[in-house]
């Protein structure tokens, strides 16, 4: 197979934040949120140049070790060859190390951008292959499925391959996220999980996860019982005691609340009438923000008129009209 030809023009990719597990749906359920990272990529004559604005601008590498670049390189190998050079601009709004899918966003942005700059890329790397590749890089499909597909997703592994279906969450649901100042490494949180759990807890979670599909798509009034979990949140609490306490306090007030992903962010599933009240419940030490539900997933968008690959070009459309990106991007 001949190597790919590459577009001369820059491409812009937008990827949403995600919340996985959603309580009982451990490693299976995911929700795409209206908070976005933007990436602009252009094939250059030589070298690698990376600009980063927002989250991670002071800590992320600007070389081949950057997760987005590594993901692009892996995709280019599948597409048939590497470009001569790359110019990449990242506008990051998804907090890092907080359980909102920042690593999945980087992976998905990288592989979608690689496909977009390669002429005929969709024929060589279709949507099913994108999901499999993203899962291979990330290690599990729950966040990457929601990031790629948008909406509410159920993902699983079948014969060694990642599979996912997308569902429409109820329009009335308003996610409110409470982002703490300090991150928790996913590896730390996952390391606290036991190798086995009581059968009664597994059975309870299976029922609640099934109920959660109904609650998130058609009957939000069932979200409080549907988000009850016995498999992971209690075991991870020692790594994030403040988050565990907030979840307990919110649920005691009748608010469906869960640890987002591996934490330490807490997500409440409110509605328009209660979102303001829910936002005020966290107290000090948390950046509380309501978000929209993302329906598009990873998207290739047009560049704004007259833009280039400078850092300001990726901010042309802000956070897609949800009005929350500036607030959360500073939640460190």
Protein Blocks (a to p, Z undefined) as FASTA:
>chain_A
ZZddddfbdcddddddddehjlmagokbccdddbdcdddddddfbdjddddehehklmpc
cbfklmklmmmmmmmmmnopacfbdcdddddfbdghklnopmmmmmmmmmmmmmmmpghk
lmmmcfklmmmmmmmmnopaklmmmmmngpjdddddeehiacdddddddfklccdddddf
bdcdfklmmmmpcfbdcfklmmmmmmmmmmmmmmmmmmmmlmmmmmpcfklmmmmmmmmm
mlmmmmmmmmmnopacddehjbjadcddddfklmmmmmmmnoghiacddddddfklpadd
dddehiafbfklmmmnonnonopmmmmmmmZZ
